[in-house]
Amino acid sequence: MEPASLHSPGASASIFTSFVAYGAEHRERESIAAFLAECDAEGLESRVVITDNYERYTQGELERLREEWCEGPLHAAWFSMDMSETDETLPESGSSFPNSRVVFFPTLSNLGYARAHNLAYRLGGGSGYSAFLAATPDVRIETPGGIRTLLARLEAEPDAGVVGPCIVDGNNRRQGPFRFQGAAQRYGPLLAAPLVRLATGSYFIDDTIRSPRRGPVYRLMGCFLLFRPQAFEAAGGFDPQTFLYAEESIIAERLHSVGFRCHYEDSVTVRHEKGTTIGSHFDSAESLRLRFESDMIYYTAYAKSSRIGTAIARAGMWMFLRVWLPLHGVLHSSRPAARTHGKRRGT
């Protein structure tokens, strides 16, 4: 299938989508079904691959999962294969990969966000579509015709390697797009974390662009990234060294290195239920460690952070995990319970 021109008379645009699922919960299946319905409403040819780690499931749970995905409303094909440790040894296209609109791909281990998307793209034949969408299943498009609008923006801007919409969370707070932030600027504030949180309400200095407009930005929110397939391939896909986090920062640098940019489309809104994919599987300390490990790959291999900047970042992270976080736990556990006057107080 050759990529179609979105503005050609009678052109049939197509979109290949990779969803990385963490638990494949009922709400996530509903979101994916809603996405497919949106593709149908917009007249788009679509294919979806859902990747999930099943090593934590019992045999009974795995059979239930298969029934829910394959015999449920999505009618997904079930495909699995032995996984190697590196993307390089994977086949470019699986000859036995199901030729179905929806494919559920259980893996023998947790590949992480980057490797799972790379794998889905390669085995599912993502290069043969007009666009490649890398997303998490806890998103929902709220703008009618939003996918077509993003596809049109991708074609209208020759240097656009990826386009992202306006992402909002459940409280209508915008997530991204983002400006560049150095290693010391990001993790240095953790050296004085309590004071920073008191002053700003967060341990980190916000890198969100305050009043973003349609056009090029440094990086986008990683839960909904619509790529030009040629750009995704030229950039080498996502960096498989990362497990979670920093994927959008690294892919931004990779795209920049081959002449493409990230573009923001403010007329399309996508809702992201932040924390349902990651927060339910990792505690805050582990989540922060994973973020820091991925950020260090980004800062050292791509953003070319100085040694001083990297040292400040490492010191900030050490201070937070070894001093401030344990101290917070001690103070919180020793705090007297609040009187609730007969009602249970929410946390």
N, C-alpha and C positions, 0 to 999 in steps of 0.2 A: 504494500500500500504506500503510495507516494503522498507526502504531505500536501494537503489541499490548500489552495489560496482561498482565504475566507471571503474575499470580495469578488471572486469569479462567479459569473452567472451559473446557478445550479450547483455550486460547489458544496460538497458534503464534508464539513469539518469533523475531525475525529479527535478523541482525547483518551489517552491511556493513563489510568490512575493507579497509584500504589498507596494502599493504606497499611500502615504498620499498627497492628492492634496489640493492646496489652490486656489480655483477658477476654477479649471478644464479648463484652457484656451486651445485654439486650439493647441498651440505649445506643451502643455503637452500631449494632446491626440496623437499628432504625435510622441512624444518621446516614449510613451507606445506602440504604434503600431510598431515602429522601434524595440523596445525591443522584442516584440513577434516574429517579423520577424527574429531577431537574434537567438532566441530560436529554431525556425523552421529550420534555416540554420544549426544549430549545432546539430540537431536531439534530442532536449531535450523536454521531456514532461513538460508542463508548465501550471500554473494557476495563474491568477492575480486578486487581490482584490484592488479596488480603493476606499479609504475612503475620504469623503468630507463633510464639514459642510454646511447644506442648510438653516439654520435658517435666514440667511441674504437675501435669495432669495425671490422674490415675487412669487405668484403662477404661473404667466406666465413664469417667468424665470426658474422656476423649471420644468415646462412642456417642455420648450425648451432644458433644460439640459438633461432631460430624453430622448428626441428624439435624441439629438446629440450622446449620449453614447449608447443607445440601438438600434437605427435604423441606426446609422452610421457604418463606416467600422469595428469597434471593436465588434459590435453586443453584447454588454454587457447585462447581466441579471441585473435587478433592484431589490435590496433587502433592506428593511428597517424594523426596529423594535424599540420599545420604549427603550431608554437607561437609565440605572441606573447611579448613581453617582460613583460607584466603580466597578472595574474589578471583584472583588471577587464574585459578585452575578450573573455574566454573565454565561450562559450555556457553558459547555466545547465544545459542537458542536451543531450548530443549525440544527435540523432535517429538517427544512423547508428552509435551506440555499440553494440557487440555485446551481445545479450541472452543472455549466457552466465554460467555460475556462476563461471568463472575467466577473467579478461581480462588479457593481458599488454600493457602500454602502453609501447612504446619512445618516448622523446622525443629530439628533435634536439639537445638540450643538457642539461647537468646542472642540473636545476631546484633541487636542494637539498631538504631534508627538508620544510620548510614548504609551499613551492609545490606539490611533488609530491602531498602529502596533500590540499591544497585542491583541486587539479585532479581527483584521483581521486574525491573526494566529490561535486564538482559534476557531472562528466561521467557518473559511475556511478549517480547518483540516491540518494546516501546518506541524504537526508532522509526517504525512504520506509521506513526500517527502524527497528526498536526501539532499536538502538544502533549507534554508529559506532566502530570500533576502528582507531586509528592505531598502526602497529607497524613494527618492523624484522623482517626474516625470520630473524634469528639468535636467536629466542626459542622456547621450548618450554614449554607448560603442563604442570606436573607434578602438579597436584591434580585427581583425578577430579571431574568436574562443576564444574570451576572457572569456566567461562564463565557457566553458569547462576547460580552464586553471585554473580559480579560483576554480572550483569544484575539479580538480585534486590536487591542492595545499591543499585544505581542507582535502582530504582523505590521502594525503601523510604525513601530520603532525598530529599525534595522539593527540597532546595537543592543536591543533588549534580549538578554539571555534568559531572564526569568522575570515574571510579573507577579506581584502580590497585591491582594485587596486590603481594605481597611479591616483589621481584625479587632473585634471587641470581645470582652469577657462577659460573664453572666451579669455583671453590674454595669455594663456599658462603658467600661474603661478600655481605652484603646491600647492595643499591644503592638508597638512598633508603628512605622518603620524606625530604624535606628541609625545614629551617627557612629563614627569610629570612636572607640574608647581604648586607650592604651592599657597595658597590664598594670602599671602602678596606679593609674586613675581608677581602674576597676576594683582591684583588691587592696590597695593601700588603705582605704578608709576602714578596713577591718582591724587595723592596728588600734583604732579608737572606736570600735564598733558601738559601744553603749552611747557615746556622745553623738556619733553620726546618726544613730537611730532616733535619739531624742530630738535632734535638730531637723531631720528630714523625714522621719517616719519609716526609714528603710536602712539596712546595713550597707546598701550600695548606692552610688551616685547614678541617678537615672540617665540612661543614654538614649531615651526615646526622643525623636524629633518632635518639638512642641506643636508646630503648626505645619504638618506635612502637606505638600501639594503634589498633584499628579506629575510624575516624571522620575528621573534618576535619583536613587538614594544609595547610601552605602550598603545597607543590608535590610532584609525583610524578616518578618516573623516566620519561623520554620514550619508551622503547622499547616500551611497552605501555600505551596510554591508551584507556580505554573511555568514550566520550562519550555524553551524552544529545544526540541530534541538534538538538533545539530550543536547547539551551544553546550548542552549537558554532556554530550559525548566529547566535544573538544576540550572541555574542562576536566574530563576524566571522572565525571560523576562525583559522588560524595567521597570524602576521605574515610576509608574503612578502619582507620586507626581509632576513630572516635566511637564510643559506645552510645552515649547520650550527650546532648548539648553541643554547642559551637558549630553545628553542621551548617547553619545559615551563614555564619561568619566565614567559615572556610570556603564554602561554595561561592560566596561573594568574591573572595580573593582569587579563587580559581577561575571564575568567569572573567574578572578584571584582567587576569594574566593572558587571556586569549582574545581580548578585545571586546568583551561583552559587559553589560552593566545590569544592575538590578533596577527595575522600574516599579513604581508604586502607582496603583490605580485607586483614587479616593472615592470614585462613584459606586464601587461595589463593596458591600459589607458582608463579612463572614463572622459568625459567632463561634467563639472557642470556649468550651467549658474547661477552663484552665485547671490543671491538676488531676483530671479524671484519668489520664493515660499514665502519668508518671507518679503523681502524688500518692496514689493508692498502692504503689508497689515499693516505694523507697521512702525512708524517713528523711527528715530535713537535713541531717548531718551527712547521710550517705548521698543524698541528692546533690549537696554542695560539693562533696568530694568528686563525684562524677563530673560535675560542671567544671571544677577546677582542673581536673586531668585533661579534659577536652580543650579547655581554654589554653592550657600550657602548650598543647600541640599547635593550636592556632597561633599563639603569640610567638613561639620560637620558630616554627616552620614556615609561617605565612606572613604574619604581620611584622616579623623581624624586630621584635622587641629588644631593647638594649639589655645588657646584663644587669644594670642597676634597676631598670624597670621590672625585670623578672624577679630579681632578688627581693624587691619591695613587695611584689605580689605574693611570693612564697612566705615572706615574713608575716604578712597580713593574714594569710590563710592559717599559718601555724598558730598565730596569736588567737585567732577566732576559735579554732577547734580545740586548742589545748588550754585556753584560759577563759575566754568570754563565754563560750557555750557551756562548759562545766559549771562556771560560776552562776550563770543564769539558771541552770538546773537546780543547784543548791538553794538559791534564793527562792525559786518558785516552789520547791518542795517544802521549804520551811515556813512559807507564808500561811497565816491562819486562814481557815476556810471562811468564806464570806457568808453572812447570814442571809438566807433567802426568803424568810417570812413565809415558809410553807410551800414555796415554789422552787423548782429546780432551775438553777441558773445556767444559761447556755454558755458554752466555751467559745 
